[in-house]
Amino acid sequence: MISEPSRHCTVELQALPSRIGQVRRIISAQLRYWHLDPLIDQAALGVTELLTNVHRHAQPDKSCTVDIELLLDRLTVSVHDHDPRLPTMNEPDSFATSGRGLALIAAVSESWGVRPVGPSGKAVWFTLPAATTASTLPPLAVYGSTTDGPFTSVTITAEDIAAQPARSAVVG
């Protein structure tokens, strides 16, 4: 039996506020490509929190690597930095404006953790259950084969158009 291979994406960056939005868009686009749209919000929130922690706390530099990997039915998102200090989940004061990042990750993920990487670094990771949508998609049709292709005859009425909410084509 041949199983579906893992899917992997890596982004190296400096964890600066201007770059965090770019990484969110990269992660979102990659998950759309893998047909994992339902995981975009959770993955983007988690990676934002992890990159913010690198930006605020990592020493000696802010360079890091974001990895996302889909293996079977599990999406793992990890951020590796060069600071060997392990993060801790604190109970923030109710009026605090920060300090809830790891608690947010714990709340939206299936599991999370941290592991040392070599003598000077760590990886903080979280997992999300990947819906079976990606594995149950029909195979792509090969044009010119004996199939009819992915096209079907559909009739759209004015009522169908009126029932659909307005959508913007602006990427953002």
SEVORO-409969 format. One record per residue: residue in one letter; x, y, z of N, C-alpha, C in turn. Coordinates in steps of 0.2 Angstrom, whole numbers, padded with zeros to 4 digits, always signed. Atoms other than C-alpha are relative to their C-alpha. Example, Ala and Ser with C-alpha at 12.3 -4.5 7.8 and 13.67 -1.06 7.14 Angstrom:
A+0004-0006+0000+0062-0022+0039+0004+0006+0000 S-0004-0006-0001+0068-0005+0036-0004+0005+0003 
//
This chain:
M+0004-0006+0000+0000+0000+0000+0004+0006+0000 I-0004-0006+0000+0007+0017-0004-0005+0006+0003 S+0003-0006-0004+0002+0031+0008+0002+0006-0003 E-0001-0007+0003+0001+0049+0004+0007+0003+0004 P-0006-0003-0004+0018+0057+0008-0001+0006+0004 S+0001-0006-0004+0021+0070+0020+0001+0007-0004 R+0000-0006+0003+0019+0088+0015+0004+0005+0005 H-0004-0004-0005+0032+0101+0022+0001+0007-0003 C-0002-0007+0002+0035+0120+0021+0004+0003+0005 T-0004-0003-0005+0049+0129+0029+0001+0008-0002 V-0001-0007+0001+0051+0148+0031+0005+0003+0005 E-0005-0002-0005+0067+0156+0038-0001+0008+0000 L+0001-0007+0000+0065+0174+0044+0003+0003+0007 Q-0001-0004-0006+0069+0188+0057-0007+0001+0003 A+0006-0001-0003+0055+0188+0069-0001+0007+0002 L+0001-0007-0001+0051+0206+0067-0008+0002-0002 P+0007-0001+0001+0033+0213+0067-0002+0001-0007 S+0001-0001+0007+0034+0218+0049+0000-0007-0004 R-0001+0006+0004+0038+0200+0044-0006-0005+0003 I+0004+0005-0003+0025+0191+0055-0007+0000-0004 G+0006+0000+0004+0010+0196+0044+0002-0003-0007 Q-0002+0003+0006+0020+0190+0029+0000-0008+0001 V+0000+0007-0002+0022+0173+0037-0007-0003+0001 R+0007+0002+0000+0004+0172+0041-0003-0001-0007 R+0002+0000+0007+0000+0175+0023+0003-0006-0004 I-0004+0006+0003+0013+0161+0017-0004-0006+0003 I+0003+0006-0003+0005+0149+0030-0007-0001-0003 S+0006+0000+0003-0012+0153+0024-0001-0003-0007 A+0000+0002+0007-0008+0151+0006+0002-0008-0001 Q-0002+0007+0000+0001+0134+0009-0006-0004+0002 L+0006+0005-0002-0014+0127+0019-0006+0000-0005 R+0005+0000+0005-0026+0133+0005+0003-0005-0006 Y-0003+0004+0005-0014+0124-0007-0001-0008+0001 W+0000+0007-0002-0015+0108+0003-0008-0002+0002 H+0008+0001-0001-0035+0110+0004-0001-0001+0008 L+0001+0000-0007-0034+0113+0023-0002+0007+0003 D+0003-0006-0001-0044+0129+0023-0002+0001+0007 P+0002+0000-0007-0052+0125+0040+0005+0001+0005 L-0005-0001-0005-0036+0126+0049+0004+0006+0000 I-0004-0007+0001-0030+0143+0043+0000+0004+0006 D+0000-0005-0006-0036+0153+0057+0004-0002+0006 Q-0004+0002-0006-0029+0142+0071+0007+0000-0002 A-0007+0000+0002-0013+0140+0062+0003+0007+0000 A-0002-0007+0001-0011+0158+0058+0001+0003+0007 L+0000-0003-0006-0015+0163+0076+0006-0003+0004 G-0005+0003-0003-0003+0150+0083+0007+0002-0002 V-0007-0002+0003+0012+0155+0072+0001+0007+0002 T-0001-0007-0002+0008+0173+0076+0003+0001+0007 E-0002+0000-0007+0010+0170+0095+0007-0003+0001 L-0006+0002-0001+0025+0160+0093+0006+0005-0003 L-0005-0005+0002+0034+0173+0082+0000+0006+0004 T+0000-0005-0005+0029+0186+0094+0004-0001+0006 N-0004+0002-0006+0037+0177+0108+0007+0000-0002 V-0007+0000+0003+0053+0175+0097+0002+0008+0000 H-0001-0007+0000+0052+0194+0094+0001+0003+0007 R-0001-0004-0006+0050+0199+0112+0005-0003+0005 H-0004+0003-0005+0060+0186+0121+0007-0003-0002 A-0006+0004+0003+0073+0177+0110+0007+0004+0001 Q-0007-0003+0000+0092+0180+0113+0004-0005-0003 P-0004-0007+0002+0105+0183+0105-0003+0003-0006 D+0003-0003+0006+0095+0186+0089-0007-0002-0001 K+0007+0001+0002+0078+0186+0081-0001-0005-0006 S+0000+0004+0006+0082+0174+0067-0004-0007+0003 C+0004+0007-0002+0070+0158+0067-0002-0003-0006 T+0003+0004+0006+0063+0145+0056-0007-0002+0002 V+0007+0003-0001+0044+0141+0054+0000-0006-0004 D+0002+0006+0004+0040+0123+0049-0007-0002+0001 I+0007+0003+0000+0023+0117+0044+0001-0007-0003 E+0000+0007+0003+0021+0098+0041-0007-0003+0001 L+0006+0004+0000+0006+0088+0036+0002-0007-0001 L-0002+0007+0000+0009+0070+0040-0007-0004+0002 L+0006+0003-0001-0006+0059+0038-0006+0004+0002 D+0005-0004-0002-0020+0067+0048+0002+0005+0005 R-0002-0004-0005-0010+0079+0058+0004+0006-0003 L-0004-0006+0002-0003+0097+0055+0004+0002+0006 T-0005-0003-0005+0012+0102+0065+0003+0006-0002 V-0003-0007+0001+0018+0120+0066+0005+0001+0005 S-0005-0001-0005+0034+0123+0074+0004+0006-0002 V-0004-0005+0001+0045+0138+0077+0007-0001+0004 H-0007+0001-0003+0064+0136+0080+0004+0006+0000 D-0005-0006-0001+0075+0150+0087+0006-0002+0003 H-0006+0001-0002+0092+0151+0094+0001+0001+0008 D+0000-0001-0007+0088+0154+0112-0002-0006+0004 P+0001+0006-0003+0090+0139+0123-0005+0000+0006 R+0005-0001-0006+0078+0146+0137-0006-0003-0002 L+0007+0003+0002+0062+0136+0137-0005+0005+0003 P+0005-0004-0002+0046+0146+0138-0004-0003+0005 T+0004+0003-0005+0034+0144+0152-0007+0004-0001 M+0007-0003+0001+0015+0147+0152-0001+0003+0007 N+0002-0004-0007+0011+0160+0166-0007+0001+0000 E+0007-0002-0002-0005+0165+0174+0000+0008+0000 P-0001-0007+0000-0006+0183+0168-0005+0004+0004 D+0005-0005-0004-0014+0197+0179-0006+0001-0005 S+0006-0001+0004-0032+0200+0173+0001+0007-0004 F+0000-0007+0003-0027+0218+0168+0007+0000-0005 A-0006+0000+0005-0011+0212+0158-0002+0000-0007 T+0001+0000+0007-0010+0216+0140+0004-0005-0004 S-0004+0005+0003+0002+0202+0136+0001-0006+0005 G-0001+0006-0004+0007+0185+0142-0005-0006+0000 R+0005+0005+0001-0007+0174+0136+0002-0004-0007 G-0002+0004+0006+0002+0167+0120-0001-0007+0000 L+0000+0007+0000+0005+0150+0125-0007-0003+0003 A+0007+0003-0002-0012+0148+0134-0005+0000-0006 L+0004+0000+0006-0020+0153+0117+0002-0006-0004 I-0002+0006+0004-0010+0140+0108-0003-0006+0003 A+0003+0006-0003-0015+0127+0121-0008+0000-0001 A+0007+0000+0000-0033+0132+0119-0002-0001-0007 V+0002+0002+0006-0034+0131+0100+0003-0006-0004 S-0004+0006+0003-0022+0116+0097-0002-0006+0003 E+0001+0007-0002-0024+0098+0099+0006-0002+0006 S-0005+0001-0005-0007+0097+0108+0006+0006-0002 W-0006-0004+0001+0009+0108+0110+0005-0002+0005 G-0006+0001-0004+0026+0108+0117+0006+0003-0002 V-0007-0003+0002+0044+0113+0117+0005-0005+0001 R-0006+0004+0000+0060+0104+0114+0006+0003-0001 P-0007-0003+0002+0078+0109+0115+0002-0003-0007 V-0003+0002+0006+0087+0109+0099+0007+0002+0000 G-0008-0002+0000+0106+0107+0100+0001+0003+0007 P-0003-0003-0006+0116+0116+0113-0003+0007+0001 S+0003-0007-0001+0108+0133+0109-0006+0001-0005 G+0007-0001+0004+0090+0133+0103-0005-0004+0003 K+0006+0004-0002+0073+0126+0105-0005+0001-0006 A+0005+0000+0004+0058+0122+0095-0007+0000+0004 V+0007+0000-0003+0040+0127+0101-0005-0002-0006 W+0004+0003+0005+0027+0117+0092-0007-0001+0002 F+0007+0002-0002+0008+0114+0091-0003-0004-0006 T+0003+0005+0005-0003+0101+0082-0007+0002-0001 L+0007-0001+0001-0020+0103+0074-0002-0007-0004 P+0002+0006+0004-0030+0088+0068-0002+0002-0007 A+0001-0002+0007-0031+0089+0049-0006-0004-0002 A+0007+0004+0002-0049+0085+0043+0002-0004-0006 T-0002+0005+0005-0049+0071+0031-0002+0002-0007 T+0001-0003+0007-0054+0083+0017+0006-0001-0005 A-0006+0000+0005-0036+0083+0010+0001-0007-0003 S-0001+0007+0002-0036+0064+0009-0005-0003-0004 T+0006+0003+0003-0053+0062+0002-0002+0004-0007 L+0001-0003+0006-0052+0074-0012+0001-0004-0006 P-0001+0004+0006-0054+0066-0029+0006+0001-0004 P-0007-0002+0003-0038+0064-0039-0002+0005-0006 L+0000-0004+0005-0035+0077-0052-0001-0003-0007 A+0001+0003+0006-0041+0073-0069+0005+0001-0005 V-0006-0001+0005-0028+0070-0083-0004+0002-0006 Y+0003-0002+0006-0034+0080-0098+0003-0004-0006 G-0002+0004+0006-0034+0070-0114-0001-0007+0002 S+0001+0007-0002-0038+0054-0104-0007-0002-0002 T+0007+0002+0002-0054+0044-0106-0005+0003+0005 T+0005-0003-0004-0062+0054-0092-0003+0006-0003 D+0003-0006+0003-0074+0068-0096+0003+0007+0003 G-0003-0006-0003-0064+0080-0085-0004+0003+0006 P+0003-0002-0006-0069+0090-0070-0006+0005-0002 F+0005-0005+0002-0082+0101-0080-0007-0004+0000 T+0007+0003+0000-0101+0098-0077-0004+0006-0003 S+0005-0005+0002-0116+0107-0084-0004+0003+0006 V+0004-0003-0005-0123+0119-0072-0004+0006-0002 T+0004-0006+0002-0137+0132-0074-0001+0004+0006 I+0000-0004-0005-0136+0147-0063-0006+0005-0001 T+0006-0005+0001-0152+0158-0060+0002+0006+0004 A+0000-0007-0004-0154+0176-0054-0001-0001+0007 E+0001+0001-0007-0160+0169-0038+0006-0003+0004 D-0006+0003-0003-0144+0159-0035+0005+0005+0001 I-0005-0006+0000-0134+0175-0038-0002+0004+0006 A+0003-0004-0005-0145+0185-0026+0001-0003+0007 A+0000+0003-0007-0144+0172-0012+0008-0001+0002 Q-0007+0000-0002-0125+0173-0012+0003+0006+0003 P-0003-0006-0003-0116+0185+0000+0005+0004-0005 A-0005-0004+0004-0105+0199-0008+0007-0002+0002 R-0007+0002-0002-0087+0194-0009+0005+0005-0003 S-0006-0004+0003-0071+0204-0012+0005-0004-0003 A-0005+0004+0004-0058+0199-0024+0007+0003+0003 V-0006-0003-0002-0045+0209-0014+0004-0004+0005 V-0004+0004-0004-0031+0199-0006+0002+0004+0006 G-0002-0004-0006-0028+0204+0012+0001-0003+0006 
//
